[in-house]
Amino acid sequence: AGDCLQVSGAMTLRDATRLLEEGNAALQDAETVFDLAAVDSVDSSAIAVIFGWLRQAREQGKTIRIIHPPAELLSLADVYGVSELLPPGSK
């Protein structure tokens, strides 16, 4: 249940502030699903954006889920040792 938000293009440092703000503004239901299937490039700031969404959702008593995460995102999370901290559905 909840909204499914399509994220597309780059999740890189250049786009991080905009993505964080847009994602936080979209947290309206009890659960928000972020679909990353159309994301074509990531860097470590993508993890920071996801953690920002997660933090904002928790502050509002809501949850998020990430579906179709790019393999590069999962690899970065492994390298940084934060895979277990990603929202449900991210793995």
HELIX and SHEET records of a PDB file:
HELIX    1   1 LEU A   13  ALA A   25  1                                  13    
HELIX    2   2 SER A   44  GLU A   59  1                                  16    
HELIX    3   3 ALA A   71  TYR A   80  1                                  10    
HELIX    4   4 SER A   83  LEU A   85  5                                   3    
SHEET    1   A 3 ASP A   3  MET A  11  0                                        
SHEET    2   A 3 GLU A  31  VAL A  42  1                                        
SHEET    3   A 3 THR A  63  ILE A  67  1                                        
END                                                                             
